[in-house]
Amino acid sequence: MSTNKLTIKNMVCRRCILAVESIFKEMSVTPILISLGEVVLENPLTTEQNLELRDKLLSAGFELLDDQRKQQIERIKAIVIEHIHHRVDDKFNFPEVLSAELNREYSTLSKLFSETEGITIEQFVILQKIEKVKELLVYNEMSLSEISDQLGYSSVAHLSSQFKKITGFTPTQFRLQGISHRKTLDNV
């Protein structure tokens, strides 16, 4: 059985998966698998289906990617987002996992990401972690120490320093403001 893998930009959460699933259902196409940034089909789409899919995805805020480089970038982002926002995996080694999952040397992935996105993978990881910290601070269910542990920071001081550098606020100031100042994951 040959499969057809599609890469979709801006799929960053579980609701995105449901939205894309709904689009395929509307089109009467049943994917084998839908995950962050990726859809696997048993058979390739017809030209007409491909055009319809592109239109439906665009109207829902997604984009079907054809370019290999863009697909790699989107996979990197999806892996980072999955591990930071949807798993509790505090000792996650991004270079190792990205290399293993994408079957490429980390230096190659890092260079491609930097050239395309204008920031390093490490900076992207930090920005994602800060957005997760904001989310957890807004929920006000965990202490700063618990948040620090969950996201793999070496200390609360390290988290606080990085948070202030990115947001201009200490985590405590941010929490006391009561305003989230959060970004959607596809805009980080």
C-alpha positions as CSV (number, residue, x, y, z in Angstrom):
1,M,0.0,0.0,0.0
2,S,1.5,3.4,-1.0
3,T,0.7,6.3,1.2
4,N,0.6,10.0,0.6
5,K,1.8,12.4,3.3
6,L,0.6,16.0,3.3
7,T,2.3,18.8,5.3
8,I,-0.1,21.5,6.7
9,K,1.2,24.8,8.1
10,N,-0.3,26.3,11.3
11,M,-1.6,23.1,12.8
12,V,-0.5,23.7,16.3
13,C,-3.0,22.2,18.7
14,R,-5.6,19.4,19.1
15,R,-8.4,21.7,17.9
16,C,-6.4,22.3,14.7
17,I,-6.4,18.5,14.2
18,L,-10.2,18.4,14.6
19,A,-10.6,21.3,12.2
20,V,-8.5,19.6,9.5
21,E,-10.3,16.3,10.2
22,S,-13.6,18.1,9.6
23,I,-12.3,19.5,6.3
24,F,-11.4,16.0,5.1
25,K,-14.8,14.7,6.2
26,E,-16.5,17.5,4.2
27,M,-14.6,16.3,1.2
28,S,-15.4,12.6,1.9
29,V,-11.8,11.8,2.2
30,T,-10.7,9.5,5.1
31,P,-7.1,10.0,6.2
32,I,-5.1,7.1,7.7
33,L,-3.6,9.6,10.3
34,I,-3.9,13.2,11.2
35,S,-1.3,14.7,13.6
36,L,0.2,18.1,14.2
37,G,1.2,19.5,10.8
38,E,0.7,16.2,8.9
39,V,-2.0,14.2,7.3
40,V,-1.4,10.7,5.8
41,L,-3.7,9.5,3.1
42,E,-4.0,6.0,1.6
43,N,-4.1,7.4,-1.9
44,P,-3.0,10.7,-3.5
45,L,-5.6,13.4,-3.9
46,T,-6.9,14.2,-7.4
47,T,-6.0,17.6,-8.8
48,E,-9.5,18.7,-8.1
49,Q,-9.4,17.5,-4.5
50,N,-6.0,19.1,-4.0
51,L,-7.4,22.5,-5.2
52,E,-10.5,22.1,-3.0
53,L,-8.3,21.1,0.0
54,R,-6.1,24.2,-0.5
55,D,-9.1,26.5,-0.5
56,K,-10.7,24.9,2.5
57,L,-7.5,24.9,4.5
58,L,-6.7,28.6,3.6
59,S,-10.2,29.7,4.7
60,A,-9.6,27.9,8.0
61,G,-6.2,29.5,8.6
62,F,-4.0,26.6,7.4
63,E,-1.8,26.1,4.3
64,L,-0.9,23.0,2.4
65,L,2.9,23.0,1.9
66,D,4.6,21.6,-1.2
67,D,8.1,22.9,-0.7
68,Q,10.5,20.4,1.0
69,R,12.2,23.1,3.0
70,K,8.9,24.5,4.3
71,Q,7.8,21.0,5.1
72,Q,10.9,20.4,7.2
73,I,10.4,23.7,9.0
74,E,6.8,22.9,9.8
75,R,7.8,19.4,11.1
76,I,10.4,21.0,13.4
77,K,7.8,23.5,14.7
78,A,5.2,20.7,15.2
79,I,7.7,18.5,17.1
80,V,8.7,21.4,19.4
81,I,5.1,22.5,20.0
82,E,4.0,18.9,20.7
83,H,6.7,18.4,23.3
84,I,6.3,21.8,25.0
85,H,2.5,22.3,24.9
86,H,1.1,18.8,24.8
87,R,3.4,16.6,26.8
88,V,4.9,16.7,30.3
89,D,8.5,15.9,29.2
90,D,10.8,18.1,31.3
91,K,14.1,16.4,30.2
92,F,13.5,16.6,26.5
93,N,16.7,16.9,24.3
94,F,15.5,18.8,21.2
95,P,18.6,18.2,19.1
96,E,18.5,14.5,19.6
97,V,14.8,14.1,19.0
98,L,14.6,16.4,16.0
99,S,17.5,14.6,14.4
100,A,16.0,11.2,15.1
101,E,12.4,12.1,14.0
102,L,13.5,14.0,10.9
103,N,16.4,11.7,10.0
104,R,18.8,14.6,9.5
105,E,21.8,16.0,11.3
106,Y,20.8,18.7,13.8
107,S,23.3,21.1,12.3
108,T,21.5,20.8,8.9
109,L,18.1,21.3,10.5
110,S,19.4,24.2,12.6
111,K,20.9,26.0,9.6
112,L,17.7,25.5,7.5
113,F,15.5,26.8,10.3
114,S,17.6,29.9,10.9
115,E,17.8,30.8,7.2
116,T,14.1,30.4,6.8
117,E,12.7,31.7,10.1
118,G,15.3,34.3,11.0
119,I,15.7,32.8,14.5
120,T,17.4,29.7,15.8
121,I,15.6,26.5,16.8
122,E,16.8,27.2,20.3
123,Q,15.2,30.7,20.2
124,F,12.0,29.1,18.9
125,V,12.1,26.6,21.8
126,I,12.5,29.4,24.3
127,L,9.6,31.4,22.8
128,Q,7.4,28.4,23.0
129,K,8.4,27.7,26.6
130,I,7.6,31.3,27.5
131,E,4.1,31.0,25.9
132,K,3.6,27.8,27.9
133,V,4.8,29.6,31.1
134,K,2.3,32.5,30.3
135,E,-0.5,29.9,30.0
136,L,0.3,28.2,33.2
137,L,0.7,31.5,35.1
138,V,-2.8,32.6,33.8
139,Y,-4.3,29.3,35.1
140,N,-2.7,30.0,38.5
141,E,-2.8,26.3,39.4
142,M,1.0,25.7,39.7
143,S,3.8,27.4,41.6
144,L,6.6,29.0,39.7
145,S,8.8,26.1,41.0
146,E,6.4,23.5,39.6
147,I,6.3,25.4,36.2
148,S,10.1,25.5,36.2
149,D,10.3,21.8,36.8
150,Q,7.7,20.9,34.2
151,L,9.4,22.9,31.5
152,G,12.9,21.6,32.2
153,Y,14.4,24.8,33.5
154,S,17.5,24.4,35.7
155,S,16.0,26.8,38.3
156,V,13.2,29.3,39.0
157,A,15.8,32.0,38.6
158,H,16.7,30.8,35.1
159,L,13.0,30.7,34.1
160,S,12.4,34.2,35.7
161,S,15.4,35.7,33.9
162,Q,14.4,34.3,30.5
163,F,10.7,35.3,31.1
164,K,11.6,38.9,31.9
165,K,14.0,39.1,29.0
166,I,11.3,38.1,26.5
167,T,8.2,39.7,28.1
168,G,9.5,42.6,30.0
169,F,7.8,41.3,33.2
170,T,8.8,39.0,35.9
171,P,6.5,36.0,36.2
172,T,5.0,37.4,39.4
173,Q,4.3,40.8,37.8
174,F,2.7,39.0,34.8
175,R,0.5,36.8,37.1
176,L,-0.6,39.8,39.1
177,Q,-1.6,41.8,36.0
178,G,-4.4,39.5,35.3
179,I,-4.0,40.1,31.5
180,S,-2.6,37.2,29.6
181,H,-0.7,38.9,26.8
182,R,-0.5,35.5,25.2
183,K,0.1,34.8,21.5
184,T,-1.5,32.1,19.5
185,L,1.0,29.3,18.9
186,D,1.1,29.9,15.1
187,N,2.2,33.5,15.8
188,V,5.1,32.7,18.1
